[in-house]
């Protein structure tokens, strides 16, 4: 097994929420972070520290980290690679981990800056941003090469070396348009990692349907070159346009695929038994059903109709299944209420509210405490405009002060 490690950096709460026509409430983003942490994901790119409607959410999540609710997962924010944005991030939030992003390809340099900046200016802006982050006490700094897959290698190597010289911890290779294939990304990241000798983060989009394949090929290349790999994922493959690399698919590929299994070291903290709960919650929160053929958690992932297949899997599941559904957290019985139901909404009263929480085995010390939590639940319903689920109700009762921040938006 390789000595270097493949880590997961989930970007659902940054790139996933940029899916057109969709979004997440701040409470929902927080629950995603909670479940990612319980799953053992190394890092969550949890938002935009320079965006004002994210400020309370980001600081509330950082408070939860200090309370050991969101640890040991690293919470990292995304900002543009300009010193002004770095300063603003530290002014507005308590964020300590940053990814600084700037375009590196000739296409984007010309297409975005329209002659106002050249590629030397890009290097200077990035270096100044890294310097500012170091000056302000950032604990880790990643530098994102947007459109890296369409950037000539000589410049990409130069860009990465400048980032390293100024104190960046890793460079993110962004296949922003899903342009790479598994063979091209392997060759390019292998060369980049060999030349620069620093950890590589891999960020792939699914425009050509190869985000997962490119992600694991890029990770393989980085490890083969002797550095750690950090793979960007989104829960259920959410993300801009055709989406990002699916979290569960990437993990299963590294664990089970022919050229990976037992040869590459995956972050040992990962716990796949939390996969189903996370996928199901993200599906609810985004309002996007899990596809019937979704890897691992789709309705047909472990369904067998063919007579030969059914016979074979009943004799020995390994005949037609690479992994066991129980390992992913599927198979647990679910309680479905029938008959009379009392639910909590934005107009609920305290008696029905307490009945709901009693069924969750949460008791309040007084009517006053119950009313305070009820008020938060009402506001959460107003902001989300859909029913609160069990995990959200429990979170609000356990962390009312952080919930208050999550529900507070001041234009």
GIGIUR-V247575 format. One record per backbone hydrogen bond with DSSP energy under -0.5 kcal/mol. NH is the residue of the N-H (numbers start at 1). CO is the residue of the C=O. Records with the same first field share a line. If there is no record, write none. Layout:
BEGIN
NH=CO + CO
END
This chain:
BEGIN
2=263
6=265
7=5 + 229
9=7 + 231
10=8 + 43
11=233
14=11
15=11
16=11
17=12
18=15
19=16
22=19
29=25
30=26
31=27
32=28
33=29
34=30
35=31
36=32
37=33
38=34
39=35
40=36 + 37
41=36
42=8
43=8
44=74
45=10
46=44 + 76
47=76
49=47
51=48
52=50
54=51
55=51 + 52
58=54
59=55
60=56
61=57
62=58
63=59
64=60
65=61
66=62
67=63
68=65
69=64
70=64
74=42
76=44 + 74
77=97
78=47
79=99
81=101
82=80
85=82
86=82
87=83
88=84
89=85
90=86
91=87
92=88
93=89
98=140
99=77
100=142
101=79 + 99
102=144
104=146
105=146
109=105
110=106
111=107
112=108
113=108 + 109
114=110
116=113
122=118
123=119
124=120
125=121
126=122
127=123
128=124
129=125
130=126
131=127
132=128
133=129
134=130
135=131
136=132
137=134
138=133
139=96
140=96
142=98
143=170
144=100 + 142
145=143 + 172
146=102 + 144
148=145 + 174
149=174
150=147
151=148
156=152
157=153
158=154
159=155
160=156
161=157
162=158
163=159
164=160
165=161
166=162
167=164
168=163
169=141
170=141
171=199
172=143
173=171 + 201
174=145 + 172
175=173 + 203
176=174
178=175
185=181
186=182
187=183
188=184
189=185
190=186
191=187
192=188
193=189
194=190
195=191
196=192
197=193
199=169
200=228
201=171
202=230
203=173 + 201
205=175
206=243
209=206
214=210
215=211
216=212
217=213
218=214
219=215
220=216
221=217
222=218
223=219
224=220
225=221
226=223
227=222
229=5
230=200
231=7
232=202
233=9
234=245
237=234
238=235
243=240
244=237 + 238
245=204
247=234
250=246
251=247
252=248
253=249
254=250
255=251
256=252
257=253
260=257
261=257
263=260
264=260
265=4
266=264
267=6
270=267
271=39
272=270
274=271
275=272
276=328
278=274
279=275
280=276
281=277
282=278
283=279
284=280
285=281
286=282
287=283
288=283
294=291
297=295
298=294
300=292
301=298
303=300
310=306
311=307
312=308
313=309
314=310
315=311
316=312
319=316
320=317
321=317
327=324
328=325
329=326
330=325
332=329
336=334
337=335
343=341
348=345
353=349
354=350
355=351
356=352
357=353
358=354
359=355
360=356
361=358
362=357
370=366
371=367
372=368
373=369
374=370
375=371
376=372
377=373
378=374
379=375
380=376
381=377
382=378
383=379
384=380
385=381
388=344
393=389
394=390
395=391
396=392
397=393
398=394
399=395
403=399
404=400
405=401
406=402
407=403
408=405
409=407
411=409
END
